[in-house]
Amino acid sequence: MSWLVLGGSGFVGSAILRALESAGVEARTAPAPRLRTAADTPEALAEAAVRADITTLVALMKGHDVVVNAAGLATPSASAGADLLGANALLPVVLARAAGEARVRRFLHLSSAAVQGRTATLDETDAVRPFSAYSRSKALGEQGLAALRLPDLSVVTVRATSVQGTGRPMTTAIARLARSPLASVASPGSAKSPITSVEALADLVVAAGRHDDVVPRIVLQPWEGLTARSVLEAAGGRPRALPAALCRVAVAGGYSASMLMRGRLDGHVRRVELMWFGQDQVPGWAVQAGIVPTARVRDVLAAAGAATGGTVWR
């Protein structure tokens, strides 16, 4: 089986290549084209994808069994614009069209659980509830893929949750937060936290790509077992437990203030909300298929906490 990973030099793409090498799978990487578009509806996106020249991409993909799209703009705080829509919405649809023409067996697209936003429980349905420019661009990419009719191509969208890894700025930020006076949870802090390791995500992508049977159109990255409290504790923190009612009032106030600023604070408020309340998720296909990756995020956070050092706030 031969794999092509687009965006293999990035944080997630490089982890997927390492996992493929470890599994003894032949793989190569290539940069993804940079696309821009103003299309902000599934219909407009489909028209833009049809107009795109895929000749070079088809030639690049020929001879490969699996193509992975690990490219895109992974910037949750990014502003809306043609670059963001091009990278996260138009690109996956164009790549899937090319994969179909090249007779690839399976196309795996890396999306984000952020497309479901503040929904109580993350799942593997088409239901989306984006809350930011970034999550809207990712949701639009999923909708564009769902609208494609490529009967001979297995198109799989992998919804990654909050992915952490060594050297990632977000992981370092969590470790610093855990050791700061701001480290806190909504009492009692036992809610599930959708925080995972990049190694587990890479293993899931490899398992889904190699799976002999049918893989569903949407696959959610499995939970790695941490709660709102244990995330901060794993990074070396000692979080305070705040009254849940007070936390809800603060979150509601934050979103109200963000609304007055045209949503500019949505991403920041959402991060605080996740720290306090976490987010539940269904077991999903990976659990049912028995291909749950080894949980590693606790070790990742512990390493980040040790690297951050300093005195833990008490």
NORQUI-V655148 format. One line per field, one symbol per residue. ss: DSSP state (2 for helix, 1 for strand, 0 for the rest). psi: psi as a letter, one per 30 degrees, with the letter a starting at -180 (. if undefined). burial: # if it has 9 or more other ideal C-beta (glycine too) atoms within 8 Angstrom, else .. A space follows every 10 residues. Layout:
ss: ???
psi: ???
burial: ???
This chain:
ss: 0111110000 2222222222 2200011111 0000000000 0222222222 2000222222 2000011110 0000000000 0222222222 2222222222 2000011111 1122220000 1100000000 0022222222 2222222000 0001111111 0111000022 2222222200 0001110000 0100111222 2222222222 0000000111 0000001222 2222000001 1102222222 2222222222 0000022222 2222222001 1002222220 0000002222 2222222200 0000
psi: kkkkjkgffa eeeeeeeeee eefgkkkllk kkkjlklfkg leeeeeeeee fkjgeeeeee fkfkekkkjg lljiifgllk leeeeeefee eeeeeeeeee eghkekkkkj akffffbgke kkaglfklik gleeeeeeee eeeeeffkji fgkjjkkjjk bjkllkfkee eeeeeeeegl ffjllkkfgg kkkhkllfee eeeeeeeeef keakklfkkk klkgglleef eeeegglikk jlkeeeeeee eeeeeeeeef ghgfgeeeee eeeeeefakl lleleeeefh hklkkfeeee eeeeeeeeal kkk.
burial: .#######.# ########## #...#.#.## .#..#.#.## .#.######. .#.#..##.# #..#.##### ###..#.#.. ..######## ########## .#.#.##### #######.#. .###...### ########## #####..#.# ..#.###### #####..#.. ##.####### ..####..#. ########## ########## #...#..### ####.##### #########. ##.#..##.# #..##.##.. ..#.###### .########. #..####... #.#.####.# #####..#.. ..#.
